[in-house]
Amino acid sequence: MSSIADMVRDFGVVGAGGAGFPTHVKIDAAKPEYIIANGAECEPLLRVDQQVMEFHAYSVVEGLRLVMRHTKAARGVIALKDHYKKAIEALRRELSGSTDITLFIMRSYYPAGDEQQIVYEVTGRVVPTGGIPLDVGAVVSNVSTLMYVAGAAQNIPVTEKYVTVSGAVSRPATLKAPIGISMKKLVDAAGGTTTECDYIIGGPCMGRVVTDIDIPVIKTTGGIIAIPKGHPLLYKKSDQVNLQLIKAVCCQCSMCTQMCPRNSLGLRVEPHKAMRSLAQNVDLLDNPNGVFSCCDCGICTYCACNFGLKPSNVMALMKAGLQKAGVKPKKEVYTTVDRGIDTKKFPTSRLIHRLGISEYDVAAPMDTNLIETDRVKIPLKMHIGAPSKPVVDVGRQVKKGELIADIPEKALGAKVHASIDGKVTDVSGEYIEIKV
């Protein structure tokens, strides 16, 4: 009889809320005390996780129980924000009389959905720099991932993804999309844009900006946000680092460091020192290991700096420089958790105002009907690890759910399945195209 890890592997489950780590690897050898279902949805404007918990509460709970059983974890916790009222009601109904799984209700602050924040909130333990939640007895899985785990136990492969389409669109919505469908079709299904826009794939803080959305939905896609061209948020999200402005303006007030969520956890993330180091071209970081604990949340750029500088970009530059130089993080926590950590939790409502996107903070109702398409372009790399290896050739007729790419031998990876019925029309080193 196959284990749940084997089923998860066979049906292509990867982390749906982050970088797409293959879930079978994550749970196979783990022996945690806690399995934490992350339903806190870190970013503003996204509505996927809260509605997955509302409409698919049974599957979320069932997936969590399956992972708990496989790993022999003693405690299951579903962490979500206090304003997700309908999700809380649905989960409480599903958990009525249960003692093995509890709800953990969090305040709506940013970045509440960050994995290390979730672990600390639930367990009181800090994941060290260079470490993973398992180092402190926890495994964290996104609620959509757990929904897919429950599906895998029923022999259902991952072929669809819920995606929130919001921002400057006519009808913001959370849509059910086949993997590989063009994101443009999702924007069209939301009524199209109301003005000329660029787009953020993901959330407004940590997502990436693109100008062309004729790109495929993948297993980790959570949101598409249309932002009018010229909006200040697009400048904030540019990679530009103005060294002369940093030299002229940064006064080393250290507000960026004081407001840093990871610094409050005792991980010594100090963007003000990174700013000074870059401006003066000297090493002022004391111990650069803290740079590796930066989660790129952008609080320092979007909320902390009163001069409009971009400390998060400087941190990203330094992290990339350290990695290029072969420097690796050391697994350690430097100091104790800031006693004022609760006072430094930045309310999501204030963040939305700071980003200038209050008009887009509206409902994006879930449509559980699958969007139809006559063409999908399914990437072979939608996960951490090696690209999947095609097992089909051009001209082959495939059915939805059929295996089309496998995990390379002895590699970290994930299986890929057809998301529609049709004929394989293109196979490359990057994707498989299927047309009806």
Secondary structure, 3 states (H helix, E strand, C coil): CCCHHHHHHHCCCECCCCCCCEHHHHHHCCCCCEEEEECCCCCCCCCHHHHHHHHCHHHHHHHHHHHHHHHCCCEEEEEEECCCHHHHHHHHHHCCCCCCEEEEEECCEECCCCHHHHHHHHHCCCCCECCCHHHHCEEEEEHHHHHHHHHHCCCCCCCEEEEEEEECECCCEEEEEECCCEHHHHHHHCCCECCCEEEEECCCCCCEEECCCCCECCCCCCEEEEEECCCHHHHHCCCCCCHHHHHHHCCCCCHHHHCCHHHHCCCCCCHHHHHHHHHHCCCCCCCHHHHHHCCCCCHHHHHHCCCCCCHHHHHHHHHHHHHHCCCCCCCECCCCCCCCHHHHCEEHHHHHHHHCCHHHCCCCCEEEEECCCCEEEEECCCCCCCCCEECCCCCCEECCCCEEEECCCCCCCCCEECCCCEEEEEECCCEEEEEC
